[in-house]
Amino acid sequence: MRKFLILALALTGFIQFAIAQSSGLKGSVADEVDHKNLQNTVISLMRTKDSVLVKFARVDKAGNFSLPNLQAGEYIVMITHPYLGDYFDKIQVKDTGVTDLGKIKMIPKSKLLAEVIIKSGSPIRIKGDTTVYTADSFKVREGANVEELLRRLPGIQVDKDGKITAMGEKVTKVLVDGEEFFGTDPGIATKNLRADVVKEVEVFDKKSEQAEFTGIDDGVKDKTINLKLKEDKKKGYFGKVEAGGGLKDKYDNAIMLNAFKGKRKIAGYGILSNTGQTNLDWQDANNYGGGMEGVETGISDDGGMYMSWNGDNEDNYWGGRNGIPRNWNGGLHYSDKFNNNKQSLNGGYKFSKVNSPGVTRTFSKTFLPDTSWSTNSISNNYSSTNKHALNFTMETTIDSNNTLKWTTRANERKSLTRNNYYTEAFTDKEDSINNSNRKTNNDAVNDAVTTSLLWKHKFKKLSRTLSINTDLNWNRSKNDGYLYSLNNFYKDGIIDRRDTLDQQNIRNNEGKSVSTKIAYTEPLLKDMYLEVSYSFSYNANSNERITNEDDGSGKYNNQIDSLSNSFEFNRLVNTPGLNFRVNKKKYTYSFGSAVGFSHFVQKNITDDITRNYNYTNFFPRASLTYKIKPSQNLRFNYNGSTQAPTLEQLQPITVNTDPLNVYLGNPALDQSFRHSFNVNYSSWNALKEKNLWGGLSFNMTQNAFTQFSTIDDAGRRTYQTVNVDGIYNLNLYSDYGFKIPETKWRIGFGPNANINHNIDFVRDAKTNSTVKNKTDVTSYGVRINISQYVADKYNFHIGPNFTYNKSKASVNSSANAEYWQLNGWAEGRVTLPGKVEIGSDVNFQMRQKDPRFPDNNSFTTWNANVIKRILKNELEFKFGVYDILNQNRGYNRSFNSYSFTETYYNTLKRFWLLTVTWNISKNGKPQGF
């Protein structure tokens, strides 16, 4: 018993001594970014030699933790939380008491992407050639559409007309979950889908279907945005019904309904409006196979390059800025996948009717080597357009190795245009040179059908593939127009000659083409691939122009032979190709070339003249993508391509539908060849929330299409298209954005530049001298974006763009111009108690006035609205006043070769609307539109 007591006392003393020698650990944990309560965060302590757990604890409400009774020594401390990045550190626990680690700052997982690995949930991530934005990371107001979301994304701009620019390039396609949504019309998806249904926004250069399959670039690229929807938004139905009316009989009504169930999407929309809301695709003209004759280039109002075409202007498209449209618009969409996603179907139909009266005024100045004159004109016009568009895509997986995809599009457009036009030209001494008063009427029907069939086959050997793609295209246009024109020509200010045109202009145009490309890929090494391809294409185009004059009885039975002609232009091209692609972990590159053997045939059926000629062309291509870091890419592309002249440019006929600008066809035109170079850099630092996009493109054209103009002493121009070397364009784009630490402010800015060198020819008939006019058009500017968002309180955004423009022409120094311009837009919203929201937006345009033009060209369009929501935000009342300052106007300034022009369009002025909106959804929440 005595030995037992002695042993117990000794053991107790040893334990007390050990406790006296033990140490402790304490500290606190804080969320560095969102400042959230981190209660229950786990603190684990492990031995350094084998990572065995020694002790753990949890953080209390105040963010503090403690680990008592520790042996002195070296440990590994691990701090974990479900929404924060794991924290590891080696620490030394001292034997002198409690070791204090102080405040440990934790970082959300969404921020821990800068130098390690890109994970979902980050605001931006770069995945190969694709930039991915997490939609919820960029807050927008409740009920905002996708267009408002895009305006908040770094590197993307949306102008006042809804046109989208991403990384300095125009966006031509918007997809939903990788599929077409009412075709590829960018406006329908961005204006009619709500931002809160979108999970991610992907921006990339979409290649052709065959190039995506083979992995070999074929030079076909469309800047594309893909909207990936949230999974929980693909169930049930959602939509919006909107009815608005206001002063001066203004109305704006719309409905959009969506029924999604897994892979199946059914959607429909309708619009009835006379406030300018149309959702028309700004590239509609391309759907009908329209050619461009007499193409001119110059500097546009935004400081960039513009293209205009003269000659036959009977068939005009409503551009959205000229006139006040009355619009009826609707569409249906259906898509689904069946049989475990082995079959898919995507189809849609759109209809639109737009009636638009308009007034256009122009002021222009023309310069020749030894003279100059001014021109004023006014046009009262009316257009009515009916359009039907059908798209259909079906894809089926035949088996594990074979896939078949069929795509078809059909378009029909009927238009009616009426125009009363007056123009006058006068010298600097205000002596008359000419004037013209004319009336035109035109009825047009344009039809187009395109269909494509793609078969893809995978062999048993990995990366060995075979694909065959066949395209069939057909388009037709029929125009029946009438021209009545009274033209007066003066000499020394006194009338010298007068003529009258009273004629019927009939034009029937048809184009047919078939093309097939066969591509075979073979793996050469582990990461090297070969593509062997062969392409065949045949294009047949015909154009018949008939001009009749009044026979005196009011009927147009007398054909004018000099203005009538039937013409065909056929092309047969065989193109074998060879390309290589190398895939490495850090970089991917491809290079190769194709050789085109072309046989062209021109048939002047009227004069029974046939011209045959052959071309051999090389089409080199090269691309390189270098992944500097997971979130940092550098890309380079080169592509060589040819362009054949259009049938309208070749047809040897005089087109006098504009009696003061007469166009002549040129059957001696050669095809042009274009070299395109592009370098792009993209970087995203998630930890610091910084982005940098940059791009440099250079295009040079051999045998480019330009104009040869002859101007007589009465100011009448006769021109035709000719070939010339030396035309080039250089464009620089950049965007740097960052978030100010510890604030909600985000700032972005980027310099940009555009340099264009154009060449054309001007002949003065009076002196019989010809000048090779070289025009250098440059613009340098900087775009700034400043925004702040505070949830449920307010948001603010401003985006000014300053540009300095310069145009210099060798024909006459008086044609030169230099001016600055400042344009942009700003918007802000404040949320008040009671679910009341006040919003305002401003679009401002300021330009340095040129004394050679008569009117002020700076103006501001200011809109404001108040919104009240009730019934759990299902019902919304909105009162808006638009163009409060009554300054809205359509305006464009352009400098083109030896002339410059300011154009004014009548537009919708100040008005107000009271709008009631009903948000519809399956579960009672406003989840779509």
VENPEWO-V562573 format. One record per backbone hydrogen bond with DSSP energy under -0.5 kcal/mol. CO is the residue of the C=O (numbers start at 1). NH is the residue of the N-H. If there is no record, write none. Layout:
CO:NH  CO:NH
This chain:
1:5  2:6  3:7  4:8  5:9  6:10  7:11  8:12  9:13  10:14  11:15  12:16  13:17  14:18  15:19  16:20  17:21  18:22  19:22  23:70  24:99  25:67  26:101  27:65  28:104  30:32  30:106  31:35  36:31  38:41  41:59  42:44  42:80  43:57  44:78  45:54  45:55  46:76  47:51  52:47  55:45  57:43  59:40  60:63  63:29  64:60  65:27  67:25  70:23  73:93  74:48  75:77  75:91  76:46  77:89  78:44  79:87  80:42  81:84  83:109  84:81  87:79  89:77  91:75  91:93  92:94  93:73  94:97  97:24  98:100  99:26  99:101  102:28  102:104  103:105  104:30  104:106  106:32  107:85  108:111  108:112  109:112  111:113  111:114  117:119  119:122  123:134  125:127  125:132  126:128  127:130  130:127  130:132  131:203  132:125  133:135  133:201  134:137  135:138  137:139  141:144  144:195  145:148  145:149  146:150  147:151  148:152  149:152  150:153  153:156  155:167  157:165  159:162  163:159  164:171  165:157  166:169  169:166  170:172  173:225  174:181  175:227  176:179  179:176  182:185  183:181  184:174  185:189  186:190  187:191  188:192  189:193  190:147  193:146  194:197  195:198  197:230  199:135  200:202  200:228  201:133  202:226  203:131  204:206  204:224  206:222  208:212  209:213  210:214  211:215  215:217  219:221  222:206  223:172  223:173  224:204  225:175  225:227  226:202  226:228  227:177  227:229  228:199  228:200  230:233  231:234  234:262  236:260  237:922  238:258  239:920  240:256  241:918  242:254  243:916  244:252  245:914  246:249  246:250  247:250  250:246  251:274  253:272  254:242  255:270  256:240  257:268  258:238  259:266  260:236  261:264  264:261  265:335  266:259  267:333  268:257  269:331  270:255  271:329  272:253  273:327  276:278  281:284  283:286  284:287  285:288  285:290  286:289  291:293  294:310  296:308  298:306  299:895  300:303  304:300  306:298  308:296  310:312  311:313  314:316  321:323  323:325  324:357  325:276  325:327  326:355  327:273  328:353  329:271  330:351  331:269  332:349  333:267  334:347  335:265  336:345  338:342  338:343  339:342  342:397  343:338  344:395  345:336  346:393  347:334  348:391  349:332  350:389  351:330  352:387  353:328  354:356  354:385  355:326  356:383  357:324  358:381  359:906  360:379  361:904  362:377  363:902  364:375  365:900  366:373  368:371  371:368  372:428  373:366  374:426  375:364  376:424  377:362  378:422  379:360  379:381  380:420  381:358  382:418  383:356  384:416  385:354  386:414  387:352  388:412  389:350  390:410  391:348  392:408  393:346  394:406  395:344  396:398  396:404  399:402  401:458  402:398  402:399  403:456  404:396  405:454  406:394  407:452  408:392  409:450  410:390  411:448  412:388  413:446  414:386  415:444  416:384  417:442  418:382  419:421  419:440  420:380  421:438  422:378  423:436  424:376  425:433  425:434  426:374  427:430  431:427  432:493  433:490  434:425  435:488  436:423  436:438  437:486  438:421  439:484  440:419  441:482  442:417  443:480  444:415  445:478  446:413  447:476  448:411  449:474  450:409  451:472  452:407  453:470  454:405  455:468  456:403  457:466  461:464  463:465  464:459  465:521  466:457  467:519  468:455  469:517  470:453  471:515  472:451  473:513  474:449  475:511  476:447  477:509  478:445  479:507  480:443  481:505  482:441  483:503  484:439  485:487  485:501  486:437  487:499  488:435  489:496  489:497  491:494  494:491  497:489  499:487  501:485  502:550  503:483  504:506  504:548  505:481  506:546  507:479  508:544  509:477  510:542  511:475  512:540  513:473  514:538  515:471  516:536  517:469  518:534  519:467  520:532  521:465  522:530  525:528  527:583  528:524  528:525  529:581  530:522  531:579  532:520  533:577  534:518  535:575  536:516  537:573  538:514  539:571  540:512  541:569  542:510  543:545  543:567  544:508  545:565  546:506  546:548  547:560  548:504  549:558  555:551  555:557  557:559  558:549  559:561  560:563  561:564  562:654  565:545  566:605  566:606  567:543  568:603  569:541  570:601  571:539  572:599  573:537  574:597  575:535  576:595  577:533  578:593  579:531  580:591  581:529  582:584  582:589  586:627  587:584  588:625  589:582  590:623  591:580  592:621  593:578  594:619  595:576  595:597  596:598  596:617  597:574  598:615  599:572  600:613  601:570  602:604  602:611  603:568  603:605  604:608  604:609  609:604  611:602  613:600  615:598  617:596  618:620  619:594  620:640  621:592  622:638  623:590  624:636  625:588  625:627  626:628  626:634  629:632  631:684  632:628  632:629  633:682  634:626  635:680  636:624  637:678  638:622  639:676  641:674  643:672  646:650  647:651  649:666  651:653  653:665  654:656  655:663  657:659  658:661  660:717  662:719  663:655  664:721  666:669  672:643  673:702  674:641  674:676  675:700  676:639  677:698  678:637  679:696  680:635  681:694  682:633  683:692  684:686  685:689  685:690  688:739  689:739  690:685  691:737  692:683  693:735  694:681  695:733  696:679  697:731  698:677  699:729  700:675  701:704  701:726  701:727  702:673  704:706  704:724  706:722  707:709  707:761  708:720  709:763  710:718  711:765  711:766  712:715  716:712  717:662  718:710  719:664  720:708  722:706  724:704  727:701  728:757  729:699  730:755  731:697  732:753  733:695  735:693  736:749  737:691  738:747  740:743  744:789  745:740  746:787  747:738  748:785  749:736  750:783  752:781  753:732  754:779  755:730  756:758  756:777  757:728  758:775  760:773  761:709  762:771  763:711  763:765  764:768  764:769  769:764  771:762  771:773  772:774  773:760  773:775  774:776  774:810  775:758  775:777  776:778  776:808  777:756  778:806  779:754  780:804  781:752  782:802  783:750  785:748  786:798  787:746  788:796  790:793  790:794  793:831  794:790  795:829  796:788  797:827  798:786  799:825  800:784  801:823  802:782  803:805  803:821  804:780  805:819  806:778  807:817  808:776  812:815  813:816  817:807  819:805  820:848  821:803  822:846  823:801  824:844  825:799  826:842  827:797  828:840  829:795  830:832  830:838  832:835  832:836  835:869  836:832  837:867  838:830  839:865  840:828  841:863  842:826  842:844  843:861  844:824  845:859  846:822  849:851  850:853  859:845  860:862  861:843  862:884  863:841  864:881  865:839  866:879  867:837  868:877  870:874  870:875  871:874  874:919  875:870  876:917  877:868  878:880  878:915  879:866  880:913  881:864  882:911  883:886  889:891  890:905  892:903  894:901  895:299  896:899  898:367  899:896  900:365  901:894  902:363  903:892  904:361  905:890  906:323  911:882  912:247  913:880  913:915  914:245  915:878  916:243  917:876  917:919  918:241  920:239  921:924  925:927
